Amino acid sequence: MNTREKFLLVVVAKAPQPQRVKTRLLPKLTPAEATSLYRCFIQDRMKEIGLLRDIDLAISYTPANSQEFITRFKSNGFHLFPQRGKDLGERLHNIFVDKLQQGYKAVSIIDSDTPDLPRAIVQQSFQLLGADGVDAVFGPCHDGGYYLVGMRQPHPELFQDIAWGTETVLQKTLENAETSGIRAKLLKRWNDLDTFEDLLEYYHKHKNKLPDQKWTGCETFNFLCRMKRIRQEGSKNAD
């Protein structure tokens, strides 16, 4: 396949194993509940981006020996490969290096913690990267991180001296971009689901929708609806 004028979207995901995913939700959720919820995140992500056209799709997983946990989420056209690197910055950089060397015009990397993110926003990242005057694209999260990063060529300096997992991640990354002369654009801000309060907000956001399995993020919502604690807290906090 000639990938010279092709785009690639890579989903970074952890193997859905108890005590290894969504640990900030403990002890509000049990390890088994947190793991099942994370599976819903991945299912929602795969279902939504699987509808994209003219974009190659891949899942980059960690740890490297956990492919059997990810394979069940593979759909037609999804390529699987392990992440490489000591920290998140190094792993992201290695993805850009490896995949851009394969001839892709641009690569976007997206998280697995924003299950209701519409594919139109992902599509916009590639539209921006296809324009002159844009070197990198970021999708900001409310907690100070980002749900998406896209580039046309690797820029390792973006990932240097970042305190990963803190509220300064995007701010420091944009400062690195400005210092290095990297022209960055921002997508629409979106909320990733890391805390129990995030789950309650997600529940309220979608509570008037029908659980018909046809809208973006419905697997995650339906799982939350089955959780008594979510329904109870949701009713107490209802307007």
Buried (B, 14 or more C-beta within 10 A) or exposed (E): EEEEEBBBBBBBBBBBEBEBBBEEBBEBBEBEBBBBBBBBBBBBBBBBBEEBEEBBBBBBBBEEEBBEBBEEBBEEEBEBBBBBBEEBBBBBBBBBBBBBEEEBBBBBBBBBBBBBBBBEBBBBBBEBBEEEEBBBBBBBBEBBBBBBBBBBEBBBBBBEEBEEEEEEBBBBBBEBBEEEEBEBBEBEEBBBBBBBEBBBBBBEEBBEEEEEEEBBBBBBBBBBBEBEBBBEBBEEEEE
